[in-house]
Amino acid sequence: MDDKRYEAIAAKLDADEYEAIAVKEWPILPLEALHGLAGDAVHLATTDCEADPAAVLITFLTWFGAACGQPDGRTPYVRIGETRHAPRLFTAVVGASSRARKGTSKYPVQRLMEESTLFSTSPLVSSSNNNIVTYDPHAVVPPPPLFTKKEERSPCPASEGPLSSGEGIIYRLRDPSEETDDDGRPIDKGSADKRLIVIEGELGGVLKVMQREGSIVSTVLRVAWDGGVIEPLTKTSRIRASHPHLCIVGHITADELKALLTTVDLRNGLANRFLWVMARRTRLISRPQPMPDEVVAALAARIATALEQATPGQVAWSASALERWDALYPELTGEREGAWGYATGRAEAQVPRLALIYTLLDQQAVIQPEHLEAAYALWRYCDASARYLFAETAADPIGNKILDALREAGGVMSQTALHAVFARNLPSDRLAAALTLLQEHGRITSETRKTGGHPSITWRLNTDEKRRINEQRGISSTTESLGTNEERRINEERDTSFFFLRKKEESDALAMELAKSAGLEVRAMLAGQLSEADWSRLTSGYTQICEYQDAEGRTRLTALIEQIDTAYNSREVRP
């Protein structure tokens, strides 16, 4: 065998092997996400520590966002249309294993945030562009001064959970009771602080609680993330929580997450209210050292100053930041497949919240392009983490199969034909639920046509879905339009062409094969004279024939089923 031929065969084998063992890429944290004070905190926390920088960063941003609010629940906010987005984050730090050092990312952030309530300023620190902190090792400086009792700020309450019940969350954030004592004062004064940062070390336990019958944890968390009023409508022991400012950092392993996060949690909007962050141990340090006291004091002073400046009210957008937002918006709102799409469906809300926090850390009242770029960079890491976790998960296998069938059929199928895709073994209510969900997400649309009997329902891929599929296949909209026009012209000329006669013969042969597989008479089948038992055999035959047909054959077969369906719906169904 000559060398060139050997190299060609070896290259093909290498390519085949590469495809067979292709592995998922671990997300990479963009440097732009380490902007300003947040970047300084991450650099300090990970200098002599095994914690993942991404986990430290998201923990710091979430904790700072929780501390920005006032005890009465008022916060800075950024407006998108009529929606106010507060610096309120739900984050899930996901470790590839139990040794991913997820928890290690909490302690340096906890120390910085706790000390920020005590220290105000420190002459040890000088900053450059809010990115590099320098220290004078020769300076002799007294300890940073404490706040006086009058000036002392209220620290943001922190809890390690567990988030065991929705009622417990509401009680912690509750308003004063409506019942009053003899002096007109509420019997229950309510929560003294509507802020709360929860570091939930066992997020898996929360997911288990959600699966219990009657649990309202998922509902309460969704309303709390939105900032709405949490008020279960009960007859007795009524309790209400207005202006809640709840932030969460949850820790969980990837295996536990996949086992516990249900399709319902993905669909109902709980998953996409979380920012997903993959974390792993970055290095081995057998003797990690604590962060130097003087450096912690310096950063704590900067955090304290930023918190003092973060007063309740609207944070505006600069004109240049809005231009950048306009450019990013199509990407942030684009469709993603399966569970990955469900878990990242609030990108257009998450990015402004992150940009708001970066802005507040810079002690500014206007979002600048660098704040949006930092938020977008971190979002890319969260998006990549969600893809790493969920891209191979079929969040809705029924819906995915419906979309695949519509794509194969050219984008249009009758409801009966879709039922046949599942060999008519799928209960009608489950098919209806899957179709409804796809329609709610704008991926398909329905059209109902009256017939002599039951109405005929046709389902179509919407325009955006078709465009997305064509882009994946490398077909431009112009090419699609030209192809459609050419196809129309050919169809108009087919009546007298040999091509049309050949296709008609193939369709007739297909009808005969379908009728034979179902034990039916061809004429009766085409006339729709079928019982439910006939339909069962017919769909079984349809499934079998589809297995060895090419794309064109499957399209003709689907069209044949639709023709039979139309005839069936225009007649009385015989018993």
Buried (B, 14 or more C-beta within 10 A) or exposed (E): EEEEEEEEEEEEEEEEEEEEEEEEEEBEBBEBBBBBBBBBBBBBBBEEBBBBBBBBBBBBBBBBBBBBBBBBBBBBBBEBEEEBBBBBBBBBBBBBEEEBBBBBBBBBBBBBBBBBBBBBBBEBBEBEEBEEBEBEEEEEEEEBEEEEEEEEBEBBBBBEBBBBBBBEBBBBBBBBBEEEEEEEEEEBEBBEBBBBBBBBBBBBBBBBBBEEEEBBBBBBBBBBBBBEEBBBEEEEEEBBBBBBBBBBBBBBBBBBBBEBBBBEBBBBBBBBBBBBBBBBBBEEEEEEEEBEEBBBBBBBBBBBBBBEBBEBEEBBBBEEBBEBBEEBEEEBEEEBBBBBBBBBBBBBBBBBBBBBBBBBBBBBBEBBBBBBBBBBBBBBBBBBBBBBBBBEBBBBEBBBBBBEBBBBBBBBBBBBBBBBBBBBEBEEEEBEBBBEBBBEBEBBBEEEEEBEBBEBBBBBBBEEBBBBBBEEEEBEEEEBEEEEEEEEEEEEEBEEEEEBEEBEEEBEEBBEBBBEBBEBEBEEBBBBBBEEEBBBBBBBBBBBBBEEBEEEBBBBBBBBBBBBBBBBBBBEBEE
